[in-house]
Amino acid sequence: MARNETPRGREEPVAGRTVQHGTGVQSNRAFPTEAYPHHLDPFVLFERFYIDPDKGFPMHTHKGFEIVSYMIEGGMEHEDSLGVEHTAYEDEAMRITTGREISHSEFPADGRACNGLQLWVNLPRAKKDVEPDYVDASAAELPTETHDGATVTTVVGEGSPIDLHTEMAYLDVRVSDTWTWSVPDGWTGFLYGVEGEGTVDGDAFGVGDLLPVTDARDVTAAADDGTVRFVAVAGRPHDEPIQQRGPFVL
């Protein structure tokens, strides 16, 4: 199977892998890795980044995809070639449409370490050269609902000010009992563990674990003691090759 193909069928959780970026920033990458060497069309990559106070990403260039950054702890300063300067803090999100080309930098705020989640979403080939764009959302702007056994915040999806050129949903879920996630027919998705320990469909699932969901089905998550937190992301595939070349997706 080629690296950029999305496997189909029921899969089991797999642990993320440590990635050391050239700037000294360390990440736990969910995919693609040696353990899971696939993109999940329309998703290019997903990782949790950890930036120490003296590290960060100086100004660099991207093109051909969209970036969703969602903060878990601390703050991250963003500056870009559109003239945007913004700091995102815990439970806040930023979306960058790189399109034909954008340059940006990312550094921890307030002299403190930070960590968060970053998702790269492919742009369909017909939109690779769209104008670059940026939008952010505070925690108060992201809809949060309490269900039996879970609290769900919509990072991307209905009610959120964050939208993309790809039809998708991105949920931040805190499960205290059980919660069932339904992946729409024809969509591809994944779960990624953020905090705590639990199970998904009976399999152990914890911090840094990935569960690819490449068939339309229901996934049931349950907490062990306390609360398990994960993100649930799904989108409609473009059915186009994902050609990643470092910071560019061609």
Solvent accessible surface area in square Angstrom, and as a share of the most:
residue,aa,sasa,rsa
1,M,153,0.68
2,A,53,0.41
3,R,138,0.50
4,N,38,0.20
5,E,85,0.38
6,T,24,0.14
7,P,17,0.11
8,R,136,0.50
9,G,30,0.29
10,R,162,0.59
11,E,40,0.18
12,E,131,0.59
13,P,33,0.21
14,V,36,0.20
15,A,51,0.40
16,G,11,0.11
17,R,106,0.39
18,T,93,0.54
19,V,37,0.21
20,Q,117,0.52
21,H,40,0.18
22,G,91,0.88
23,T,53,0.31
24,G,26,0.25
25,V,1,0.00
26,Q,84,0.37
27,S,2,0.01
28,N,32,0.16
29,R,42,0.15
30,A,1,0.01
31,F,0,0.00
32,P,7,0.05
33,T,13,0.07
34,E,174,0.78
35,A,35,0.27
36,Y,12,0.05
37,P,50,0.31
38,H,29,0.13
39,H,6,0.03
40,L,0,0.00
41,D,14,0.07
42,P,0,0.00
43,F,0,0.00
44,V,0,0.00
45,L,5,0.03
46,F,0,0.00
47,E,12,0.05
48,R,16,0.06
49,F,7,0.03
50,Y,85,0.32
51,I,2,0.01
52,D,76,0.39
53,P,73,0.46
54,D,117,0.61
55,K,75,0.32
56,G,4,0.04
57,F,34,0.14
58,P,75,0.47
59,M,98,0.44
60,H,53,0.24
61,T,40,0.23
62,H,8,0.04
63,K,67,0.28
64,G,3,0.03
65,F,0,0.00
66,E,1,0.00
67,I,2,0.01
68,V,0,0.00
69,S,4,0.03
70,Y,1,0.00
71,M,0,0.00
72,I,2,0.01
73,E,93,0.42
74,G,10,0.10
75,G,1,0.01
76,M,1,0.00
77,E,79,0.36
78,H,4,0.02
79,E,77,0.34
80,D,7,0.04
81,S,76,0.49
82,L,81,0.40
83,G,64,0.62
84,V,39,0.22
85,E,134,0.60
86,H,56,0.25
87,T,39,0.23
88,A,1,0.00
89,Y,89,0.34
90,E,92,0.41
91,D,35,0.18
92,E,32,0.14
93,A,0,0.00
94,M,5,0.02
95,R,17,0.06
96,I,6,0.03
97,T,2,0.01
98,T,0,0.00
99,G,0,0.00
100,R,129,0.47
101,E,95,0.42
102,I,3,0.01
103,S,23,0.15
104,H,2,0.01
105,S,11,0.07
106,E,9,0.04
107,F,76,0.32
108,P,14,0.09
109,A,1,0.01
110,D,94,0.48
111,G,63,0.60
112,R,138,0.50
113,A,50,0.39
114,C,5,0.03
115,N,10,0.05
116,G,0,0.00
117,L,0,0.00
118,Q,22,0.10
119,L,0,0.00
120,W,24,0.09
121,V,0,0.00
122,N,1,0.00
123,L,0,0.00
124,P,23,0.15
125,R,108,0.40
126,A,104,0.81
127,K,76,0.32
128,K,24,0.10
129,D,98,0.51
130,V,37,0.22
131,E,113,0.51
132,P,24,0.15
133,D,66,0.34
134,Y,29,0.11
135,V,42,0.24
136,D,44,0.23
137,A,2,0.02
138,S,39,0.25
139,A,47,0.37
140,A,103,0.80
141,E,91,0.41
142,L,5,0.02
143,P,43,0.27
144,T,78,0.45
145,E,105,0.47
146,T,112,0.65
147,H,83,0.37
148,D,144,0.75
149,G,18,0.17
150,A,5,0.04
151,T,41,0.24
152,V,12,0.07
153,T,15,0.08
154,T,21,0.12
155,V,0,0.00
156,V,4,0.02
157,G,25,0.24
158,E,167,0.75
159,G,60,0.58
160,S,18,0.11
161,P,55,0.35
162,I,1,0.01
163,D,88,0.46
164,L,27,0.13
165,H,74,0.33
166,T,7,0.04
167,E,98,0.44
168,M,15,0.07
169,A,32,0.24
170,Y,0,0.00
171,L,29,0.14
172,D,0,0.00
173,V,0,0.00
174,R,74,0.27
175,V,0,0.00
176,S,70,0.45
177,D,87,0.45
178,T,66,0.38
179,W,33,0.12
180,T,71,0.41
181,W,18,0.06
182,S,70,0.45
183,V,7,0.04
184,P,59,0.37
185,D,125,0.65
186,G,44,0.42
187,W,23,0.08
188,T,0,0.00
189,G,0,0.00
190,F,0,0.00
191,L,1,0.01
192,Y,1,0.00
193,G,1,0.01
194,V,2,0.01
195,E,77,0.35
196,G,30,0.29
197,E,99,0.44
198,G,3,0.02
199,T,43,0.25
200,V,2,0.01
201,D,67,0.35
202,G,67,0.65
203,D,58,0.30
204,A,84,0.65
205,F,4,0.02
206,G,5,0.05
207,V,78,0.45
208,G,7,0.06
209,D,28,0.15
210,L,0,0.00
211,L,5,0.03
212,P,0,0.00
213,V,1,0.00
214,T,0,0.00
215,D,42,0.22
216,A,49,0.38
217,R,27,0.10
218,D,86,0.45
219,V,1,0.01
220,T,56,0.33
221,A,2,0.02
222,A,26,0.20
223,A,18,0.14
224,D,85,0.44
225,D,142,0.73
226,G,54,0.52
227,T,66,0.38
228,V,4,0.02
229,R,8,0.03
230,F,1,0.00
231,V,1,0.00
232,A,1,0.00
233,V,0,0.00
234,A,3,0.03
235,G,0,0.00
236,R,115,0.42
237,P,19,0.12
238,H,38,0.17
239,D,127,0.66
240,E,52,0.24
241,P,76,0.48
242,I,4,0.02
243,Q,65,0.29
244,Q,46,0.21
245,R,137,0.50
246,G,47,0.45
247,P,55,0.35
248,F,62,0.26
249,V,2,0.01
250,L,77,0.38
